[in-house]
């Protein structure tokens, strides 16, 4: 497999700090404690904890958090 690193990379929510009002809802609602508030705003501080539940995206009043899905086609086994 040539792109093993891409296949094993975890998907995490993307946070647009320019839209964020730093309300802390994403931190408070994260069931796995993956999101942490910093002086600059929220970050996914523990990506291995993130279950990609999308709760942070749902509660964000500014739509600053996106949980994009990517469809990846696997190689066909011969």
C-alpha positions in Angstrom: 0.0 0.0 0.0 1.6 3.2 -1.1 -0.4 5.8 1.0 -0.6 4.0 4.3 -0.1 7.2 6.2 -3.2 8.8 4.5 -5.3 5.7 5.3 -4.4 5.7 9.0 -4.8 9.5 9.6 -7.7 10.2 11.9 -10.4 12.5 10.8 -11.0 15.3 13.3 -13.3 18.3 13.2 -12.0 21.5 11.6 -12.3 24.7 13.6 -12.3 28.1 11.9 -11.0 30.4 14.6 -11.9 33.5 12.6 -15.6 32.6 13.0 -15.4 31.3 16.6 -16.8 33.5 19.4 -15.0 31.4 22.1 -18.2 30.5 23.9 -16.9 27.1 25.0 -19.9 25.0 24.0 -17.8 22.7 21.9 -15.5 22.0 24.9 -18.5 21.5 27.3 -20.3 19.2 25.0 -17.4 17.0 23.8 -18.2 13.5 25.3 -14.6 12.3 24.9 -12.7 15.4 26.2 -11.0 15.9 22.8 -11.6 19.6 22.6 -9.8 22.1 24.7 -10.0 25.9 25.0 -6.7 27.8 24.5 -6.0 31.5 24.5 -6.5 31.5 20.7 -9.8 29.5 20.9 -10.8 25.8 20.9 -8.5 23.1 19.5 -8.7 19.4 19.1 -6.1 18.8 21.7 -6.5 15.1 22.0 -7.3 13.8 18.4 -7.0 10.2 19.5 -9.9 10.7 21.9 -12.1 12.2 19.1 -14.9 9.8 18.2 -16.1 12.1 15.4 -19.6 12.2 16.9 -20.1 15.8 15.4 -21.5 17.1 18.7 -19.1 20.1 18.6 -20.4 21.0 15.1 -24.0 20.7 16.2 -23.7 23.0 19.3 -21.5 25.7 17.7 -23.6 28.9 17.3 -21.2 30.4 14.8 -20.9 27.4 12.5 -17.1 27.6 13.1 -16.7 23.8 13.4 -17.1 21.5 10.5 -16.9 17.7 10.5 -16.4 16.9 6.8 -16.8 13.4 5.6 -14.5 12.0 2.9 -15.3 9.1 0.7 -12.3 7.0 0.0 -12.5 4.2 -2.5 -10.3 1.2 -1.5 -8.2 -0.8 -3.9 -10.0 -3.7 -5.5 -8.7 -7.0 -4.3 -7.7 -9.3 -7.2 
